[in-house]
Amino acid sequence: MDIVEIAQIAKAASIQLAAVKTDVKNNALAEIAKALKQNSGKIVSANEKDLAEAQKNNLSAPLLKRLKFDENKITDVIAGIESLIKLDDPVGKTLLATELDRGLELYKVSCPIGVIGIIFESRPDALVQISTLCLKSGNAVLLKGGSEATNTNRILAEVISEATCGELVESSDPASSKDYAEAKKAGLPKGWLQLLETRQDVAEMLALDEYIDLIIPRGSNEFVHYIMDNTNIPVLGHAEGICHVYIDSYATLDMAVKIAVDSKCQYVAACNAAETLLVHSKIAKEFLPKVKSALQEKGADSTSSPQADSTSSPQADSTSSPQADSTGSPQVEIRGCEKTKAIIDVKPATEEDWSTEYLDLIISIKVVETLDEAIEHINRYGSHHTDAIVSDDRDAVRKFMALVDSANVFWNCSTRFSDGYRFGLGAEVGISTNKIHARGPVGLEGLLIYKWQLLGIGQIVADYSGPRAKKFTHRRIDRRKP
Amino acid sequence: MDIVEIAQIAKAASIQLAAVKTDVKNNALAEIAKALKQNSGKIVSANEKDLAEAQKNNLSAPLLKRLKFDENKITDVIAGIESLIKLDDPVGKTLLATELDRGLELYKVSCPIGVIGIIFESRPDALVQISTLCLKSGNAVLLKGGSEATNTNRILAEVISEATCGELVESSDPASSKDYAEAKKAGLPKGWLQLLETRQDVAEMLALDEYIDLIIPRGSNEFVHYIMDNTNIPVLGHAEGICHVYIDSYATLDMAVKIAVDSKCQYVAACNAAETLLVHSKIAKEFLPKVKSALQEKGADSTSSPQADSTSSPQADSTSSPQADSTGSPQVEIRGCEKTKAIIDVKPATEEDWSTEYLDLIISIKVVETLDEAIEHINRYGSHHTDAIVSDDRDAVRKFMALVDSANVFWNCSTRFSDGYRFGLGAEVGISTNKIHARGPVGLEGLLIYKWQLLGIGQIVADYSGPRAKKFTHRRIDRRKP
């Protein structure tokens, strides 16, 4: 099947999926969990094939770790599915209800977006998480995983499709909405989940804005930029994560040190790890030596914590950095501006450092003269992802929060908190630096849009125009489902 | 000034504008209203220059009518500004508040998108409406109007800029956030509104995704497609409006005739006017002769009602069709499929007709055998804008509403209701067929996004991971502003 056919089938499936009832979707999720358990032997041995191949190709240890999909990982994704079943159905919610006139009622009702194209790397658990999130929100999904996980992804997609698409649907024409009735009985419309396998497939997918409504890319910065630059389909996500911690003149220095170290070191390969410290000149002399020794002390054990992110794993996907887990340098390398270097002995920072996402045990430090200078630096060099201020001055905090143009602006806490799991979103689709639709950590609601349903009894616009026009009442009414 | 500088200044202004308080914005709106009144003489004479030039260039009568900006129009836009002042400030609303742990509180707070690029045609009142909507929502705006309105647009932009940007700001460096304090005192940051004047400016603007966050194009289909195909900046809007009315087998025929006629004829140049009737074969024999004579009767006077749209004028912008107001054909031309032609004597419809937006007194009719066929036709040939079903069968209605993949799905009423004013949205930014961010008629909320503000007392992520991890509380809290 070529990619256009695949996308057409996904589009047709998405139309039907939008109307599938909550219990059918939850039942399908339960079927997936069951099938994963039943097929765990097959899945693990497919993964072992991938692992053996990867070892032959000298994949780095951290990448091998991500690729591994054993019984424990299967147990984890099943637990994820079980909590997803418990979440409210986000589809069919009335967001606004207005009486336009007697017997003419308008409902703004949440609905799925349609067909989502998702491109992810390495970790096969991402396939299960993403496809079940799409199912719960009623979206069809086209998935492209990393080539090193080919065998694992293939068996997972097979198991999920078989568990959700009933035979009745399988035997009829999936591209026609005639299956509507059968789909409700037997399961989900065939083709709601499909796997793409080659880079060429991805390139072709980017042109199919007629059938694909949203692309969520997760991977290296270059890869995400490539996607954004080569498609008319809306893209949800982020490329770089150049995050800052600004230590204000009114900061409690011990807290500032703790937050700086956590933001940089707690998991250096994450997109929400800090890359640059901005330090107010008034406290630089006192703060910089403290933070230097803390960063150097911490550096040594900071490479052991990536498992801390397993709870919020989709995000970890975008943060692969072999060096991060390697044991090359046990200390944090500090690169400072001239003013920093006048206080502590560190390497010099160049202009390039301010816009570099290290994803490693490296941090750049700049001394600023004012809060405004800090804000300007962040808005200019940052990636509008996550930026924190440490300060006890409420006015400074308020200004920072208002003028820093980032998805996440934090006060007196670590940048590492910006994450769907930590935010309590229930599930994370990704982290977005978009200025429309969804920003920051995105939960299920990022996979939804709405439609307007207007229910009348024969009204026409001619009666509401001209000199004897009827008047609209425009009265808010109870948000019941139409 | 070149377009990059203009965009940079707008970006800097947008950062400050995001933090401007409600009363400052409302005061600025009142200043605009006052200045428009005071400068009405200058505005009208600039408009007279444009009108004279347009007459020399043989602009059609309807376009001249759109171009005209006299005392009455000024009174209208001032009334619009006064009702905008009364609307709640949409910025700074807490959309969600969650305690992550004791002393660690997360707020999802509405904020402006940033810099909006708006391209509109002909009507100078659109400039005032759009820029005041952007002001209320805290967005900077780059405007490009139709070249035939150059003089009017220029004076309007001047009057609005002067009324809103205080002298203090004017004399300082607008590209720096150092003006923050002055901006609050004196007015709005200089450069929050700027006018582009050439097509070349627009072409260059499309490349500036670093500074411009959203483009709203209003104009001909070709023009909107050109914008969509030539920028990485998100675009909010619609190109075609190919709307359908489906007459189900269980329709009340008199109601169906009334709705079909209104949807087609009430204002043929509007994007929400119907282009195609789908008629269930069971009632075709009875319905088609009725609708034919009603359409032919109505056609004669349907060209006189475009003023009915003056209340919801931004939308009317996208619907310029000289023929619509001309008096070439007083009757509705009907083009039917084979089955239609077997019942009523009409011209034949070709495949092309099903995907044509006539914007004129022409309608195509297709007889369908099933509800599914109607739904498939709409999803295939429609533009996902507005589609209506006329039926007394609740099951058919429910299925139609669920499976028709359009921004607006209507039951027993005219497609012409899909409009921000009629929906009671207070103000209309445009009508969107996007599947993300905002769909259908878009009010002020389409110009807003949100940021996440996390307020802590020194928390770090290391304490929430590992074997002795602290637990998150994830408790919904009162939605008070942080």
Interface residues (C-beta under 8 A of the other chain):
Chain A: I15 Q16 A18 A19 T98 L100 L104 L106 I113 G114 S176 S177 K178 Y180 D213 L214 M228 D229 N232 P234 L236 T252 M255 K258 I259 V261 D262 Q266 Y267 S305 A308 D372 I375 E376 N379 K399 M401 A402 L403 D405 S406 A407 N408 V409 F410 W411 N412 C413 S414 R416 F417 S418 R422 F423 G424 N434 K435 I436 H437 A438 R439 G440 P441 I449 Y450 K451 W452 Q453 L454 L455 G456 I457 G458 Q459 I460 V461 A462 Y464 S465 G466 F472 H474 P482
Chain B: I15 Q16 A18 A19 T98 L100 L104 L106 I113 G114 S176 S177 K178 Y180 D213 L214 M228 D229 N232 P234 L236 T252 M255 K258 I259 V261 D262 Q266 Y267 S305 A308 D372 I375 E376 N379 K399 M401 A402 L403 D405 S406 A407 N408 V409 F410 W411 N412 C413 S414 R416 F417 S418 R422 F423 G424 N434 K435 I436 H437 R439 G440 P441 I449 Y450 K451 W452 Q453 L454 L455 G456 I457 G458 Q459 I460 V461 A462 Y464 S465 G466 F472 H474 P482
